[in-house]
Amino acid sequence: MDADIALLLDALRRRGTATFLEDERGVVSGAALADEVAAAMRTPLPIALEPGDVVALQGGQARVQITAPLVAWARGLCTQLVGARETPSSVDGLLVASGARAALQWEEPGLLTGIALSSGRRAALPTGTLLATSGSLGRPRLVLHGLGQHIASARAAAAFLGLDGSDRLLVSLPMWHVGGLALLFRALASGAVLCVPPRHATLADALVQLRPTRVSLVATQLRRALDDPEALAGLRACRTVLLGGGPAPVTLRTRALAAGVPLAVGYGATETAAFVVATTEPAIVAREDTAGRALPGNDVQVDARGHILVAGPGVLSDYYGPTGRTLATDSAGRWDSGDLGHLQDGVLRVTGRADRRFISGGENIQPEAIEEVLLGAAGVSEAIVVPVPSEEFGERPVAFVAGEPLTLAALEAAVRAALPGFHVPAAWYRLPPPEPGPVKRDLHALAAMARDPVAAARLQPLT
């Protein structure tokens, strides 16, 4: 058995009769969960697999989404966690990219079904995970981590947050995303209880029923919680509410702090096994674009191009695809995030993505700067800016916005007051409802709609 999974299972056994997991069905002690894993290990797999094979894990009720990866890792497998909201075509693409030998589904600890996928066997991978990036700027990439990298990341996060056996971690993010999966490793590393809400529970319900002390949220979740008195009361009762998963406008941060939410912010990615930069200091949290300081053991730098580079024990081994492993770091072990930023007195500011920046009439435009202004305007709940071709300027920004009430004149005035005039979008549309699938919006799809006259004619313009 891999030494790292042995370490994780030993952490469960040492928990003894103390609670490790709590959900709508009750509580499970560490020892009981370790016994479940051992029992599942004795259950023959429906498909012949060897250590180092990739296996896709799909579905299952909430508790099984915690136990199934542990069982797979105990068998020496590399797990590809498949999102429940992925479309069939995107799932097919990810499975082809990984060369998964089988797709397994645990409906209950003792009920295992599966189908064979690939007859060919690629080179063995380490016991660990293949997680898909968001793909908001193109086709998702598969990120390879060994269990040791997840464990190192969890230990750093637990030390930063001061987690201990009195803590209760809410599984508020999907387990097939690094932010959700990281909670499992943090609970094992710290002695905290893992609180798993029912699949369709609202955040408010989960906070009331499970009484977590630590919660991880993305900006959309926090924005909705601030508008829900019950959810807001639950967040106020927490020791830490960690905000991550992408840009968070300063207006949202300051609003949360003013409402009494113990807000922390962090910066990380699928490639870094969750956050590598963070802060709980309100004065830093309230600054525009700030992410905090590098966690001990991590080295965060900004190169001459303004790109954020990350090295550390949780940084990915490689990307993985049909041709096998692709080295993702430079000779110094640094991963180029593609994010833009700068460091001031050790505090990292993240200003946008290098691959989103475009030139309009000879001027650089960073869409995130316009989005930040729009998200601070009254009534705006979501804002996305994409470039479209322009004969005169090369490219011009187009804005998609959601919320109520919204008026074109007010939003144009807000952008013009905060940024040079060339940032004012050339066209404005209401943001279409999100499609089932990835958590993040597909920026390429929105840009394609704005560029296609036929598709743009079907969009609802803002007036």
N, C-alpha and C positions, 0 to 999 in steps of 0.2 A: 504494500500500500504506500502511496506517495506520502512523504514525510509531512507535507503541509496539510493534507486532509486528515492524517493521523492527529496532528496538532489541533485541528478544529473539532474532531470527534472527542478528543480528550477534554477539550474545554467544555463540551456538552456534559460529559460524564462527571466532571468535577463539579458541575452545577448541582448534581444530585437531585434532591426532591424540590429544590428551589425552581420557581417558574422561569422558563426561558421564553415561551411564546403564549400569547393570549389572543383569542379571537372570539367570534360569536358562539363557538361551540364549547368554550371554556378555556382552561389553562393546560399547558403541557410542560412538564418539568424537563430539565436538561437530560436527565437520565432516561426518561420515557422517550424523548425524541431520539436519543442515541440508540435505544432499543428498536425503535421503528426503522431506523436506517439499517441496523444489523439484520432485522427480519426481511427487509426488502432486498438485502444483499443475498439472502438465501433463496429468493424467488428467481427462478430461471428467466432470463430475458427472452422475449418472443423472437429475437433476431440475434444471430451470432455476432458478437462484437469483441474487439480486442482492445487492450489499453492503448491509448493514443488515438483511437478513432474519434471522429466528430459525431455527436449525436444531437439532434434538434429536440428540444423540450417544448411542448406545446400544451396549453390549456391546463385543466385541473382546477379544483377549488383552491381558495386562497392559501390554506395551510399547506397543501401539497406543493404549491409553488415554492415554498421554503424547503421542504424535505427532499423534493425530487432532485435538485442540483447536488445536494449532499450525497445522495445515493449514487448518482452518476460519477461524481468525483471519487467516491470510495472505490468505484470500479475502474478508476484510472482513465476515465473518458474526458474529452474536452467538450464542454456543453455550449451549444448555440441556443440561446434563449430567444424564442420567437414571440413577438408581440401579438396580443389578442386582437389589436386593431389594425394589423397589417392586412393589406388586400391580398387576395390569392396570387396575383401576378408578382407583387413585391416579395412575398414569401418564396415563390418559385425561384426568383432571381437570387435571393440570399442563400437558398439551399444549394443552388448550382455553384455559387461562388465558394461556399464552404466545403463542397464535396461530402456533405453529411452522409454517413453510412445508413442512418435510420432516423426516423422521427418517432419519439416515444411520448406517451401520454399517461400520466398517473392520475386516475380519477380519485382514487383512495390509496392509502399506503399499500394495501395488498392487491390492488387491481391495476394491472399494467397492460396497456395495449401498445402496438407499434406497427410500423410498416417499413420495409426495406426501401432505401432510396437509391444508393449508389452501389454498383457491384464492384467498382474499382477501389483500391485502397491507396491513399496517398501516404506520404511519409508521416510517421506518428507525431502527434502534437503533445505538448506538455499537458498534464492534468490542469484544467483551467477553464477559460471562457473565450468564446467568440461573441463579441457584442457589436451590433451595428451602430454606426454613427447616425445622426439624425437625417442626413441626406437633404437638408433644407437648401443646399446650394448645388445639388447634383445627386448622382447615384450614391447610396450609402456604402461605406467601406466597413469591412470586418476588422475589428481590433482584437489582437491576440494578447491575452494576459495569462500568466501562470497564477496559481493560487497564492504563491508567495508575494506577488505584487499586490494582490487585493488585501492580504493580511497586513503588509507594510503600510498601505494607505490607511487601513482601518485603525491601526495603532497610532499613527500620526494624528488622525482626526479625533480619536478618543482622548488622546493626551491634550490636544488643543481645547476640546470642549469640556474636559474634566469629567468624562463619563465614568459612572461607577454602578454598583449593583442597585442603587436606589432609582436609577433612571429607567424611563419607559420610552422607547423609540417608536414613533408612529410610522408604519409603512404607508406613507402618503404619496409615494411615487411608484410607478410600475416596476416589478422585479426584473423585467427584461431591459430596463434602462440602468445605466451605471449608478445613478443616484438612489434607485430603489435597492439594487443588489448590494450596494455598499452598506446599507443598514444591517443586513444579515451579518456581514463581517464585523461591523462595529459592535453589535450585540455580543458576538462570540469573543471579541477582544476585550470587552469591558465588564462583562457581567450584567449588562442592562437587559431588560425585558423587551422582547420584540412584540409590538402590538399590531395585529393584522385586522383591519376593518373588513366588513362584508364587501363583496365585490362592487356593489352599486351604492354604497353608503356615501352620503355627502360628507364633506370635511367637518361640518358642524356636528353631525351625528357621531363621527369617529372621535372627535375631541371630547364630546360629552360622555360617550359610552366607555372609552378606553383610557381617558385621563392621562395622556402622554406628558412627559416633561420636556421632550425634545421633538421638534417637528422640522422637516425639510420641505420647502415649497419652491415652486417657480413663480414668476411674477404674476401670471394669470391667476393662480390659486390665491396668492396673497391679496390681490386686488378684489377678488370676489369675497374673500373672508372679511375684509375691512367693511364691506357693505352689509354683512350679516351679523347682527348683534350677538347671536349665540356663538358663531364661529370666532368672533373677535374676543369674546370672554374666554373661550378656550385657549386662544393664543396668548392672551395676557397671563394666563395661569402657568404657562410653560417657563422653563429656565432659559431655553434658547429656541428661536425660530430662525433657521438657517435658510437664507434666500440665495438661490443659484439657478443653474440651468439656462443662463443667457442674460442679456442686458436687462437691467432693472432701473427705470428712470428715477432720478433723484426725488421727484415729487412723490413717487410711491414710497420710497424709503422714509422720507421725512414725515409723510402722513402716518405711516406705521409707528414710527418712534413717538410721534405726538399722541397717538392713540394708546400708548403704553405697551406696545408689543416689544419684547426683548429681542430685537432684530440683530442678526449677524449676517454678513454677506461673504460670499466665497467665489473663487474662480477655479475652474477645472474643466475637464472634458472626459469623454469616454476614454480617450487615450491616456489619461493620467489616473484612471481608476478613482474618479471623483475629485474633490477639491484639493488643491495644493497651496492655495493662497486664501486667507480668510482674516476677518477681524470681527470682534464683538464691541469695539470701541465706538460709542454713538457718534463722536465727533468725526470719525473717519467714515462710518456707515453713511452719514448724512452728506458726504461730499459727492459731487457728480463723477460718475464713472469709476469710483474707487472700488477695489476688490480686497484690499488689506495687504498683509505681509506674508511672505513665504513661510509655510510650516517647517519646523525643524526637519532636516534631512533632505529638503528640496532646494534646488537652485533655480531661481527664476531670473532671467536676464532679458534685456531688450537690445537687439542688435542695431547696426547702423541704419537698416531699412525701417526700423520701428517695429519689427516682428518680435513677439513674445516667445522666448525659448525656455523650455522646461526640462530639467533633469532631476531624477529622483527615483527612489525605490519602487514607486508605483507606476512609473512611465512604461508604456506598452513595450512588449518585446518586438512585435512586427505587425504590419498589416498582413491580411491573409486573403487569398483569392484563388481563382482557377489555376493560376500558374504557381501557387505555393506561397511561401513567405516572402515579404518584401521589407527590407530594413527600413525602419521609420525614424531613426535617429542619426545624428552626425557622428564623426569620430570621437567626439567628447561625450557621447551619450545624450545629447540634447535633442528634444523633439521640437520642431518648428510648428507652433500652433496655427500659424496663419492669421492670428489675431494681432491687432495693432495696439500699442500702448506705450507707456513710459513709466519709469520709476522715479519717485521723489522721496528722499529720506527713507528708502526701503519700502514705501507704500506703492503698490501697483495700481495704475489707472489703465483701464481697458477702453479704447476709444472706438473700436470697430473691427471689421474683417478686412484684410487686405484684398480679398477676392470680391468684395462688394464695392470697393471704391471705383469711381469712374470719372472721366474728364468731360466737362461741358463747357464749350467755348474757351478752352485753355485753362479752366479752373478745376481743381480737384473737388469732388463732392463725395462725402462719406454719408451714405443713406442713414446710418444710425444717428447722426447728428440731427437730421430732420425728424426722424422718428421720436427722438428724445423730446424735442420741442412739442410735437403733436401730442405725445402722451401726457404732457403737462397742461394741455389745453382743456378747458371745461368740457365734459361730456365724452371725451375720447377714451375708449376702453382698450383699443388695439390700433396699431398703425404700422404699416409696412410701406417702404419706398423702394421702387425699382427703376432702373434706367430704361428708356426707350430711344430708338434712333431718331436723330434730328438732322435734316439736311444743313441747317444753318449752324448748329452748335455741336454736332457729332452725336451727343446724347443729352437727354434732359430727364429730370426726375418726374416720376408719376407716383401719386400717393393713393393707397388704399386705407380707408379708415372705418372703424366700427364704433358704435356708441350712440347716445342720444342725450340732448339734442345737438345736432351738428349743423353748422352753416359754413358755406364756402368762404364767405367774407371774413368770418372770425378766424378760421384756420389759416387763411392766407396772411392775415394781419399778424397772427402769432409767429409764423415763420419769418416774416419780413422784419419783425421787431427783434428777433433773436439772432438772425443769421444774415449774411450778405444776400442781396436780391436774387442772385443766380440759383439759390437753394429753393426758391418758391416753386413748387411742382407745376408742371405744364398742364397736367390733367389730374382730376380728383375723382375717385370712385368709392362707393361703399364696398367694404370688404365682404366677399361672399362668405356664407356660412362654411365652417371648416368641414372638410371631407373626413370620413372615417379613415384612420390610418395613423401616421406619425404624430407625435405630440406637437412638433414644430411645423409651422407653415412651409409649404413648398414654394420658395421664392422664384425658382425657375418657372413654375407653372403660372404664377401671377404675372411675371414679366412677359411670358408668352401670350397671355390673354391681352395684356395692355398693348402689345406690339401688333397683334392680329386685328385688323379693322373689323372683321366679322365677329370675332369673339368680344372685342371691346364694345361693339354695338349692343351686345346682350348684357353688359354690365350696367349697374345703376349709377349714374353720375351724381356727384354731390352738388347741390345747388345752394 
